Amino acid sequence: MPKDYNLTTELHPDKNAFDLSHNHYTTLKMGGLYPVCWHECLPGDIFTLDFQALVRVQPMLGPYNEQFNCRLTCFFCAYSIAME
C-alpha cells in the first residue's frame, strides 16, 4: 500500500532576482567600525555583494602625507546575538 506522502511532488520555486542596490550617505570619524549595510535574510537566501566607496575628506592646510586605507568588510550576525 503506497503512502500518500510518497505520491506528492516537491515544489522547487524559481529564484527571484530583486535589485537591492542603494546609496548610503553619511559622515563618520576615522578609525571606527560602522555598520553601513544590513539586510534581513531567511535560511537559504543567497546574496551577491559588490561594494563601492567614494571617500571625501575635509580640506586641510597642508597635504596629507600618510597612507589612507578604507576597508569594507561583510559580516553575518544573527538577531539572537545582535539583540543581547
C-alpha positions in Angstrom: 0.0 0.0 0.0 1.6 3.3 -1.1 1.9 6.1 1.4 0.3 9.5 0.5 3.5 11.5 1.2 5.4 9.4 -1.4 3.0 10.5 -4.1 3.4 14.2 -3.6 5.8 16.2 -5.7 8.2 18.7 -4.2 8.0 22.4 -5.1 11.2 24.0 -6.4 10.3 27.6 -7.0 12.5 29.7 -9.2 14.9 32.2 -7.7 13.9 35.8 -7.6 16.5 38.4 -8.6 15.5 41.6 -6.7 17.8 44.5 -7.2 18.7 45.6 -3.6 21.2 48.3 -4.6 21.1 51.5 -2.7 23.2 54.5 -1.7 24.3 55.3 1.8 25.4 58.8 2.6 26.9 59.5 6.0 29.6 61.3 8.0 32.0 59.1 10.0 35.0 59.6 12.2 38.2 57.8 11.2 39.3 54.6 12.9 35.9 53.2 13.8 33.8 50.2 12.8 30.4 51.3 11.5 27.5 49.3 10.0 26.6 50.8 6.7 24.5 48.0 5.1 22.1 45.5 6.7 19.6 43.1 5.1 17.2 40.8 6.8 17.5 37.3 5.4 16.0 33.9 5.8 17.7 30.5 5.8 18.7 29.5 2.3 18.9 33.1 1.0 21.9 33.9 -1.3 23.4 37.3 -1.6 26.0 38.6 -4.1 27.6 41.8 -2.7 29.6 44.4 -4.6 30.8 47.4 -2.6 32.0 50.7 -4.0 33.1 53.6 -1.9 33.8 57.3 -2.6 35.6 58.8 0.3 35.8 62.6 0.7 37.9 64.3 3.3 37.8 67.9 4.5 40.3 70.4 3.1 43.5 70.7 5.1 46.1 73.4 5.5 48.8 71.1 4.1 49.0 68.0 2.1 48.1 64.7 3.7 51.3 62.7 3.6 50.1 59.4 5.1 48.5 56.4 3.5 44.7 56.3 3.8 43.0 52.8 3.8 39.3 52.2 3.6 38.3 48.6 4.2 34.7 47.4 3.6 34.1 44.0 5.2 30.9 42.0 5.3 29.7 40.1 8.4 26.7 38.0 9.3 25.1 38.4 12.7 22.0 36.5 13.9 19.3 38.5 15.6 19.6 36.5 18.8 23.2 37.8 19.1 22.5 41.3 18.0 19.6 41.9 20.4 21.6 40.9 23.5 
